[in-house]
Structure formats: structure tokens, C-alpha cells
Amino acid sequence: MKNCAIYSTQFNVDQVAGIIESLYPKASIQMNVDKTEIKVLHKTWLSKTENTFTVLTSRADPEAFTVMVDEIGYFFSRIRAGNETLHKKLLLQISSLNMVIGVKAEKKIAEPFYSELLHITQQLNGMILMDDRRLLNEKGELIMDIDGRSQIEDMPVTAHTSYLHNDLHVTDPALQRKKQSERLLTQKGIPFNKSLPVFASEDAVMLRSREETARRAIALCIVALKGECCGTDYTPEETRSLINQVMNQFNASSCFSPRESLFIGKDHPDQTEIVQFAWCYEGFWVMLWALGYVDQLDTPTGICDVEAAVSILHRYDNYDAFLADARMRPKSEILDAADLIYRIDWACVDARLHNKPVPAGLDSSVVYERHRALNWLTTYMDQEWDEVATHT
């Protein structure tokens, strides 16, 4: 590991510069005028090493800092933590951050530099995020990793003292979105887990582009069509001819994921693959909704209208024409749908784990496919289609 980041509730850039200067009295230290970039050069007879500290605060650049905090908050909010109380406190602490120090090292972070970084973190009452996504406290203890594991049972939540003198009225769109989803679930008689975290704010989520979404829609329609053909009395030759025709019509050869490409190339896929890819009509339906071709996503109690979905694509002669009529939905609407399906999927998974009937007539397979599609649209964990997870 050569990079990490130190997070703190402090504002004072001068404090950071002072800590680094006192920590390295024999090093050559260079910093810019506002002390937001500090370079520490260590020289010996045979070598030299340079480590760079880049400081960003909520006061100096509030817009960039908000995006950064939302990103880390979004990442950790989606982790399924073993310790729910600790998880909640961590998310609250993240929301109180005011400073991040990006650390770029020339060599792998090891002793004594690792201990020096912990010293800086301790002086700032902060946390340190290693580049393997392990978040540590000032003692080097694991607060939480990507799998939700922790080495501590509890953590203090701190805020800068300036907050004590302000009457803060916080309106969190992500929290409002969660509450809206929970109201809808209550109305539909679908149980939910109040401990599930919120989604990140809209600034922290990068949606797939209209072009990406259109290509994904075409790919899903074609693989689902092949799955359907393989599950009926179509011969391999007839299936191949139809699929090639549609692929050529929409210039779709580059639209497929690696697993989809393998399936498309098989004349005799096994039954598991046939069923799996036939379900892709549900993802196709979500993409059509995101592109404005479908008015709404109803409660997932049954399969989508396959005939209507296919007819939408069928009326276009090529990809460009299909794309031209597409109107990507506002990010807020897509995040609303993603938040809701996340909580619906929890109800389905909970029912399965406890051998209970799926509530409110939900179709768990439809829920899964919709969850997967919406996670892809919201670039969940930056995963591509074949790897998209549906954590609950």
C-alpha cells in the first residue's frame, strides 16, 4: 500500500503543518502558501524518499469536501456490518468530518512511517483509511473493513467545538428518502429493517450514462430473448438466426458482458443458464423505465410485461434511433427506486432465512433482478454487470 487518507473533525490546516514539522525535525519540508500540500523529503547517503500530504477542509472547499464525505459515507453505509451499533456511530462520525489528508508515499507504507501516520491521526483525533478499504482508529485498530468486520466494540463520536455554538437544522435528502421508502412499505404491508442505512446524497452517486443504459437495455433484451428461445421449441439454428439478426440490427456485439457473450456463443446452453438469462427481461424493464420508455415500476409482485417490453425495442430500426428517443430519468427518481428495492429485498431475504412466506405477494426473483439492475444504474461499489451485488 502506498496511499491512505486521514479523516478528522478538525479544520485547522496550520495545526496539520505544525504536527508534521514537529514529527520530522530533520527532514526537508516544502509546503505551498495555504499549507494544503506538504512534501516531506528524507535524505540519506544512498537514497531519498518523498511523502506528500494533501489537505482538504470543509471550510476551504465545501463543495469538493461534501462530495468526498458523501462518497465515503455511501461506501460504508452499504456495508453489512457485524456490529450495528458501531456501524451507526461510524456513519454519524463520518457526517461530522471536516478534514481529509490524502497521503501519497513513494514506498509501501510500513514501519516507521505507519506509526508516524498513526501519530498524526491521534493528534487530530481522527481515523485513517488504508487503500485496501480498512478504516482504522488512532491506535491502528480496525473500525470496519469492506466485509463489515471490526476489532473494536464501540467508538466515541466527536464533532468540532464550533458545532456547539450553532443551531443546526440539517435536512438530509438521503434520510428523507429512507423515511419515504419506509412509509411506502408500511402502506403495502411489507416489513422492513429500521437499521438498514441510508443511501448517499445525490452528489455522491454517479449514474450510468444514457448511452450506457441504452446499451445495457439492448444486451439484456437479447440475452433474455435467447433464453426464452432456448426454453421453447426453437431449434439452435433458428435461435442463432434470430439472435444474430437482432444483434446486427442494433450493432450490439460490444454491448454484452463477458458472461453474456459466452451465453450468446453457445448453441446448447445448460438449463440453469437458460433460466438465468430468461430472467433478464426484468433488468431490461428497469432500463426501459430509467430511459423513460416505461412510466413506472410497480410493486414487484409479478413478472414484467415481456411482450410490451420487447415491442418497445422492436419498433426501432437501430441503436441510434432507440437512443434518440430515450430520456434519462432524474437521478432523484432512480435513487428513490433503488432505496425502495433495497429495503424490499431485505424483506425477501429475511423471509427466506427464517423459512417464512414472502410478504405482501412479492416475487423474490423479480425483486432480485430489479435490485441488481438498480444497483448497476447507481454504480454500486463500481461493479460491472457480471459482478453487481445485491447486499441487504
VENTA-V791417 format. One record per backbone hydrogen bond with DSSP energy under -0.5 kcal/mol. CO is the residue of the C=O (numbers start at 1). NH is the residue of the N-H. Records with the same first field share a line. If there is no record, write none. Layout:
CO=NH  NH
This chain:
1=109
2=105
3=131
4=103
5=129
6=101
7=127
8=98  99
11=13
12=16
13=17
14=18
15=19
16=20
17=21
18=22
19=23
20=24
24=27
27=29
28=41
30=39
32=35
36=55
37=32
38=53
39=30  41
40=42  51
41=28  43
42=49
47=44
49=42
50=106
51=40
52=54  104
53=38  55
54=102
56=100
57=61
61=65
62=66
63=67
64=68
65=69
66=70
67=71
68=72
69=73
70=74
71=75
72=76
73=77
74=78
75=78
76=79
79=81
82=84
83=87
84=88
85=89
86=90
87=91
88=92
89=93
90=94
91=95
92=96
93=96
94=97
98=58
99=8
100=56  102
101=6
102=54  104
103=4  105
104=52
108=110
110=113  114
112=116
113=117
114=118
115=119
116=120
117=121
118=122
119=123
120=124
121=126
122=125
127=7
128=130  136
129=5
130=133
133=135
134=130  136
135=143  144
136=128
137=140
141=137  143
142=151  152
144=135
145=148
148=82
149=145
156=158
160=163
161=164
162=165
163=166
166=168
168=170
169=171
170=172
171=173
172=176
173=177
174=178
175=179
176=180
177=181
178=182
179=183
180=184
181=185
182=186
183=187
184=188
185=189  190
186=189
189=191
192=194
193=196
201=204
202=205
205=207
209=213
210=214
211=215
212=216
213=217
214=218
215=219
216=220
217=221
218=222
219=223
220=224
221=225
222=226
223=227
224=228
225=229
226=230
227=231
229=232  234
235=239
236=240
237=241
238=242
239=243
240=244
241=245
242=246
243=247
244=248
245=249
246=250
247=252
248=251
252=255  256
257=261
258=262
259=263
260=264
261=265
263=266
270=274
271=275
272=276
273=277
274=278
275=279
277=280
278=281
279=282  283
280=284
281=285
282=286
283=287
284=288
285=289
286=290
287=291
288=293  294
289=292
290=329
291=327
296=298
299=301
300=363
304=306
305=309
306=310
307=311
308=312
309=313
310=314
311=315
313=316
318=322
319=323
320=324
321=325
323=326
330=333  334
331=335
332=336
333=337
334=338
335=339
336=340
337=341
338=342
339=343
340=344
341=345
342=346
343=347
344=348
345=349
346=350
347=351
348=352
349=353
350=354
351=356
352=355
358=361
359=362
362=364
363=367
364=368
365=369
366=370
367=371
368=372
369=373
370=374
371=375
372=376
373=377
374=378
375=380
376=379
377=208
379=382
380=383
384=387  388
385=388
